Amino acid sequence: MKRSGWKRTAAGWSGFVLLLAAALIPVATPGAEPDLRGELARRAAEKGLSQQQTQVMLQRADRIAAADLPLQPVIDRYLEGLARGVGVARIETALDQLEARLRESAQRVDQIFPRSGAGSERAMRLVLIDHCAYALAVGVPPQGIEQAMRLAADGRQGPGEGKAAVLAAGCLVAGGVESGTSVDLVRTAWTHGYRGTDLEQLGRDLGSLGRDGQGPPPEVLRRVRASICAGGDRQDLFRNLEAMRGNNPPGPGQHPPGMHPGGDPSEHRGPSGPPQDPGHMGSGGGHPRPHP
């Protein structure tokens, strides 16, 4: 009797075994977000990873969730590496570095903003940790990140208000502005009323004017600072920066702060790069998921 209906290819069985193994690996805490976990397991199976390789990835995801760290950037980095065909060893090296930055960021965030346990504040804490890890990756020193967060803390504001200052400083440094100058400019803008999306846009727009690792010309920084201190119209300032960016498009191989410079997830761009829509997209940064 023909038994073709029971035949399976080796690849098919491999994928089935990986998915079954993923389902059997216990989730460390309810916060481990099994939907993200499941997506990672499915992508690993599609790419033909071994059961052991998949288990290492899932165990890291559970460890991150159990530590109350942002999980989305970790999953995104895994999916990005798998989609681009990067070797598993290189992906794991990048994730080791990312995990270390997330843990250091969480420690510093919790020192400045003691946890309240409130749901909304917990969500903002995760976003801020993600932003801090990005800032660390692009070269903002830990003390600079703390100074940016204290702008909000000293004004009796929470982590939700501190994230804009951290992201602005990170974008400036990523664009080639010296870290001390970046934090000082963020402090000046904060003192003169820049908050939230305005502060984030200031950092992104100025950072995007950098070329070849060099920040915007000193004259541009001087004029921006003068406009801020004089209480100049913010929309006029942003329009002027936009016009300057239009006259100075990125050269070959260049990219705005936080955008991926190549196909290797070990190349620094922060935990998942700065959010495309900061403050509204959650701790993962609002990046589009990679496609296989």
LINURNOR-V247853 format. One record per residue. N is the residue number from 1. RES is the residue in one small letter. PHI is phi in whole degrees, -180 to 180 (999 if undefined). OMEGA is omega as a letter, one per 20 degrees, with the letter a starting at -180 (NA if undefined). BURIAL is 1 if it has 24 or more other ideal C-beta (glycine too) atoms within 12 Angstrom, else 0. Layout:
{{N & RES & PHI & OMEGA & BURIAL} {N & RES & PHI & OMEGA & BURIAL}}
//
This chain:
{{1 & m & 999 & r & 0} {2 & k & -68 & r & 0} {3 & r & -125 & a & 0} {4 & s & -62 & r & 0} {5 & g & -66 & a & 0} {6 & w & -97 & a & 0} {7 & k & -76 & r & 0} {8 & r & -137 & r & 0} {9 & t & -74 & r & 0} {10 & a & -61 & r & 0} {11 & a & -65 & a & 0} {12 & g & -64 & r & 0} {13 & w & -64 & a & 0} {14 & s & -61 & r & 0} {15 & g & -63 & r & 1} {16 & f & -63 & a & 0} {17 & v & -64 & a & 1} {18 & l & -64 & r & 1} {19 & l & -65 & r & 1} {20 & l & -64 & r & 0} {21 & a & -62 & r & 1} {22 & a & -62 & a & 1} {23 & a & -69 & a & 0} {24 & l & -86 & r & 0} {25 & i & -72 & a & 1} {26 & p & -67 & r & 0} {27 & v & -83 & a & 1} {28 & a & -64 & a & 0} {29 & t & -146 & r & 0} {30 & p & -58 & a & 0} {31 & g & -72 & a & 1} {32 & a & -74 & r & 1} {33 & e & 52 & a & 1} {34 & p & -60 & r & 1} {35 & d & -67 & r & 0} {36 & l & -66 & r & 1} {37 & r & -61 & a & 1} {38 & g & -65 & r & 0} {39 & e & -63 & r & 1} {40 & l & -63 & r & 1} {41 & a & -62 & r & 1} {42 & r & -65 & a & 1} {43 & r & -66 & r & 1} {44 & a & -63 & r & 1} {45 & a & -65 & r & 1} {46 & e & -61 & a & 0} {47 & k & -88 & r & 1} {48 & g & 77 & r & 0} {49 & l & -70 & r & 1} {50 & s & -72 & r & 0} {51 & q & -61 & a & 1} {52 & q & -65 & r & 0} {53 & q & -63 & r & 1} {54 & t & -65 & a & 1} {55 & q & -64 & r & 1} {56 & v & -61 & r & 1} {57 & m & -65 & a & 1} {58 & l & -68 & r & 1} {59 & q & -66 & r & 1} {60 & r & -65 & r & 1} {61 & a & -58 & r & 1} {62 & d & -66 & a & 1} {63 & r & -66 & r & 1} {64 & i & -64 & a & 1} {65 & a & -65 & a & 1} {66 & a & -65 & r & 0} {67 & a & -84 & a & 1} {68 & d & 59 & r & 1} {69 & l & -109 & r & 1} {70 & p & -65 & a & 1} {71 & l & -87 & a & 1} {72 & q & -55 & a & 1} {73 & p & -63 & r & 1} {74 & v & -68 & r & 1} {75 & i & -63 & a & 1} {76 & d & -60 & a & 1} {77 & r & -66 & r & 1} {78 & y & -61 & a & 1} {79 & l & -63 & r & 1} {80 & e & -63 & r & 1} {81 & g & -62 & r & 1} {82 & l & -64 & a & 1} {83 & a & -65 & a & 1} {84 & r & -92 & r & 1} {85 & g & 74 & r & 0} {86 & v & -74 & r & 1} {87 & g & -60 & a & 0} {88 & v & -60 & a & 1} {89 & a & -62 & r & 0} {90 & r & -69 & r & 0} {91 & i & -62 & a & 1} {92 & e & -65 & r & 1} {93 & t & -62 & r & 0} {94 & a & -62 & a & 1} {95 & l & -72 & r & 1} {96 & d & -60 & r & 0} {97 & q & -66 & r & 1} {98 & l & -63 & a & 1} {99 & e & -60 & r & 1} {100 & a & -62 & r & 0} {101 & r & -68 & r & 1} {102 & l & -64 & a & 1} {103 & r & -68 & r & 1} {104 & e & -64 & r & 1} {105 & s & -63 & a & 1} {106 & a & -61 & r & 1} {107 & q & -61 & a & 0} {108 & r & -73 & r & 1} {109 & v & -62 & a & 1} {110 & d & -71 & r & 1} {111 & q & -71 & a & 0} {112 & i & -91 & r & 1} {113 & f & -122 & r & 1} {114 & p & -54 & a & 0} {115 & r & -65 & r & 0} {116 & s & -102 & a & 0} {117 & g & 89 & r & 0} {118 & a & -68 & a & 0} {119 & g & -60 & a & 0} {120 & s & -67 & r & 0} {121 & e & -71 & r & 0} {122 & r & -63 & r & 1} {123 & a & -63 & r & 1} {124 & m & -67 & r & 1} {125 & r & -61 & r & 1} {126 & l & -63 & r & 1} {127 & v & -63 & a & 1} {128 & l & -65 & r & 1} {129 & i & -60 & r & 1} {130 & d & -60 & r & 1} {131 & h & -64 & r & 1} {132 & c & -64 & r & 1} {133 & a & -65 & r & 1} {134 & y & -62 & a & 1} {135 & a & -62 & r & 1} {136 & l & -60 & a & 1} {137 & a & -65 & a & 1} {138 & v & -90 & r & 1} {139 & g & 117 & r & 1} {140 & v & -74 & a & 1} {141 & p & -68 & a & 0} {142 & p & -52 & a & 1} {143 & q & -66 & r & 0} {144 & g & -67 & r & 1} {145 & i & -65 & r & 1} {146 & e & -64 & r & 1} {147 & q & -62 & r & 1} {148 & a & -65 & a & 1} {149 & m & -67 & a & 1} {150 & r & -69 & r & 1} {151 & l & -56 & r & 1} {152 & a & -79 & a & 1} {153 & a & -63 & a & 1} {154 & d & -67 & r & 0} {155 & g & -93 & r & 0} {156 & r & 59 & r & 0} {157 & q & -111 & a & 1} {158 & g & -97 & a & 1} {159 & p & -62 & r & 1} {160 & g & -61 & r & 1} {161 & e & -83 & a & 1} {162 & g & -73 & a & 1} {163 & k & -66 & a & 1} {164 & a & -65 & r & 1} {165 & a & -66 & r & 1} {166 & v & -66 & a & 1} {167 & l & -66 & r & 1} {168 & a & -61 & r & 1} {169 & a & -63 & r & 1} {170 & g & -63 & a & 1} {171 & c & -65 & r & 1} {172 & l & -64 & r & 1} {173 & v & -65 & r & 1} {174 & a & -61 & r & 1} {175 & g & -85 & r & 1} {176 & g & 105 & r & 1} {177 & v & -81 & a & 1} {178 & e & -58 & a & 1} {179 & s & -61 & r & 1} {180 & g & -63 & r & 0} {181 & t & -65 & a & 1} {182 & s & -63 & a & 1} {183 & v & -65 & r & 1} {184 & d & -65 & r & 1} {185 & l & -66 & r & 1} {186 & v & -63 & r & 1} {187 & r & -63 & r & 1} {188 & t & -62 & r & 1} {189 & a & -64 & r & 1} {190 & w & -61 & a & 1} {191 & t & -59 & a & 0} {192 & h & -99 & r & 1} {193 & g & 96 & r & 0} {194 & y & -74 & r & 1} {195 & r & -143 & r & 1} {196 & g & 50 & a & 1} {197 & t & -63 & r & 0} {198 & d & -64 & a & 1} {199 & l & -68 & r & 1} {200 & e & -63 & a & 1} {201 & q & -64 & r & 1} {202 & l & -59 & r & 1} {203 & g & -64 & a & 1} {204 & r & -65 & a & 1} {205 & d & -65 & r & 1} {206 & l & -68 & a & 1} {207 & g & -62 & a & 1} {208 & s & -73 & r & 1} {209 & l & -84 & a & 1} {210 & g & -70 & r & 1} {211 & r & -132 & r & 1} {212 & d & 54 & r & 0} {213 & g & 78 & r & 0} {214 & q & -102 & r & 0} {215 & g & -73 & r & 1} {216 & p & -57 & r & 1} {217 & p & -56 & a & 0} {218 & p & -54 & a & 0} {219 & e & -64 & r & 0} {220 & v & -65 & r & 1} {221 & l & -61 & r & 1} {222 & r & -64 & a & 0} {223 & r & -67 & r & 0} {224 & v & -64 & r & 1} {225 & r & -61 & r & 1} {226 & a & -63 & r & 0} {227 & s & -64 & r & 1} {228 & i & -63 & a & 1} {229 & c & -67 & a & 0} {230 & a & -84 & a & 0} {231 & g & 75 & a & 0} {232 & g & -62 & a & 0} {233 & d & -63 & a & 0} {234 & r & -68 & a & 1} {235 & q & -66 & r & 0} {236 & d & -62 & r & 0} {237 & l & -61 & a & 1} {238 & f & -65 & r & 1} {239 & r & -64 & r & 0} {240 & n & -65 & r & 1} {241 & l & -66 & r & 1} {242 & e & -64 & r & 0} {243 & a & -64 & r & 0} {244 & m & -65 & r & 1} {245 & r & -67 & r & 1} {246 & g & -67 & r & 0} {247 & n & -85 & a & 0} {248 & n & -138 & a & 0} {249 & p & -65 & r & 0} {250 & p & -59 & r & 0} {251 & g & -80 & a & 0} {252 & p & -57 & r & 0} {253 & g & 79 & a & 0} {254 & q & -96 & a & 0} {255 & h & -158 & r & 0} {256 & p & -64 & r & 1} {257 & p & -53 & r & 1} {258 & g & 88 & r & 1} {259 & m & -85 & a & 1} {260 & h & -67 & a & 1} {261 & p & -81 & a & 0} {262 & g & -169 & a & 0} {263 & g & -97 & a & 0} {264 & d & -106 & a & 0} {265 & p & -67 & r & 1} {266 & s & -79 & r & 1} {267 & e & -75 & a & 1} {268 & h & -66 & r & 1} {269 & r & -152 & a & 1} {270 & g & 88 & a & 1} {271 & p & -62 & r & 1} {272 & s & -154 & a & 1} {273 & g & 79 & r & 1} {274 & p & -68 & a & 1} {275 & p & -57 & r & 1} {276 & q & -69 & r & 0} {277 & d & -132 & a & 0} {278 & p & -56 & r & 1} {279 & g & 86 & a & 1} {280 & h & -130 & a & 0} {281 & m & -113 & r & 1} {282 & g & 86 & a & 1} {283 & s & -68 & r & 1} {284 & g & -79 & r & 1} {285 & g & 91 & r & 1} {286 & g & 69 & a & 0} {287 & h & -87 & r & 1} {288 & p & -65 & r & 0} {289 & r & -70 & r & 0} {290 & p & -69 & r & 1} {291 & h & -109 & a & 0} {292 & p & -65 & NA & 0}}
//
